[in-house]
């Protein structure tokens, strides 16, 4: 299969086959008990936040992309009360990390050259590939094969997508609040 130069439109022919060499190193962030109950336990609708401790390199249909270290995400936004049904750290976690990034920034970082295998990461060239909401949802579906989760995204994802586009246009993203790292600030 030849490498694609950009993500095809949502109706395109891409298979979105996900591959990677290693699981990303990530750490869980403390859960905020903001539901106000006196029990001291996290609210049943809380989702865990995670942070990438190193850049995550992956391939979609043979093309290498990178999600920058420091990215904070919630993986599958499954409330804790439903973890018996679908754990956010289960089989969909890697697809959810990619989906959270595409929803946050409406793009993917395409790695030029040998796809993250260079010894000198400072010389790594990255180009930004724009992604629409429909493309982000399709990538998630094709990499998880879960029609139920995909249907939930199609029905409910527009709120998160629209909030992120408003934050982006208002200039509210910054390095202390999970702004993607520049080419010179990677691992």
Buried (B, 14 or more C-beta within 10 A) or exposed (E): EEEBEEBBEBEEEBEBEBEBEEEBEBEEEEBEEEEEEEEEEBBEEBBBBBBBBBBBBBBBBEBBBBBBBBBBBBBBBBEBEBBEEBBBBEEBBBBBBBBBBBBBBBBBBBBEEEBBEEEEEEEBEBEEBEBBBBBBBBBBBBBBEBEEBBEBBBEEBEEBBEEBEEEEEEEEBEEEEBBBBEEEEBB
